[in-house]
Amino acid sequence: MHYANRNELKEIIENKGGKVTGSVTSKTTCLINNDITSASGKNKKAKELGIPIISEEEFQNTYLS
């Protein structure tokens, strides 16, 4: 499943008690990114901190099932 936009996914996360932020920090549980091999700054930071980078599908299967 892919979400229509970020706001739809954000609403689902917040309704489940999660918090959505715009940056990756040591408090981040996971980074949702459908391009887990991207060289983006957020992906690099997540890798440096050992934070899992997961796709929307993995998020759905791990956190919503």
C-alpha positions as CSV (number, residue, x, y, z in Angstrom):
1,M,0.0,0.0,0.0
2,H,1.2,3.5,-0.8
3,Y,-0.3,6.5,0.9
4,A,-1.8,9.4,-1.2
5,N,0.6,11.9,0.5
6,R,2.7,12.5,3.5
7,N,-0.1,14.0,5.5
8,E,-2.2,10.8,5.2
9,L,0.7,8.7,6.5
10,K,1.4,11.3,9.2
11,E,-2.2,11.2,10.4
12,I,-2.1,7.4,10.7
13,I,1.2,7.5,12.7
14,E,-0.2,10.2,15.0
15,N,-3.5,8.3,15.5
16,K,-1.4,5.3,16.6
17,G,0.4,7.5,19.2
18,G,3.5,8.1,17.1
19,K,5.3,11.4,16.5
20,V,6.3,12.6,13.0
21,T,9.3,14.9,12.7
22,G,11.1,16.5,9.8
23,S,14.6,15.4,10.8
24,V,16.4,12.3,11.9
25,T,17.8,12.3,15.5
26,S,18.9,9.7,18.0
27,K,15.3,9.6,19.2
28,T,14.0,8.5,15.8
29,T,12.5,5.0,15.8
30,C,12.6,4.5,12.0
31,L,12.8,6.5,8.8
32,I,10.0,5.8,6.2
33,N,11.4,6.1,2.7
34,N,10.4,4.1,-0.3
35,D,13.9,4.6,-1.7
36,I,15.9,3.0,1.0
37,T,19.1,3.2,-1.1
38,S,18.8,7.0,-1.6
39,A,21.8,9.1,-0.9
40,S,19.7,11.7,0.8
41,G,20.8,13.5,3.9
42,K,18.1,11.8,6.0
43,N,19.1,8.4,4.8
44,K,22.8,9.1,5.6
45,K,21.9,10.4,9.1
46,A,19.7,7.4,9.8
47,K,22.5,5.0,8.7
48,E,25.1,6.9,10.9
49,L,22.8,6.5,13.9
50,G,21.8,2.9,13.2
51,I,18.2,3.8,12.6
52,P,16.2,1.4,10.3
53,I,15.1,2.8,7.0
54,I,11.9,1.2,5.9
55,S,9.4,1.4,3.0
56,E,5.8,2.2,3.4
57,E,5.0,-1.4,2.9
58,E,7.4,-2.5,5.7
59,F,5.8,0.2,8.0
60,Q,2.4,-1.2,7.2
61,N,3.4,-4.8,7.9
62,T,5.5,-4.0,11.0
63,Y,3.6,-1.2,12.8
64,L,0.0,-1.5,11.7
65,S,-0.6,-5.3,11.5
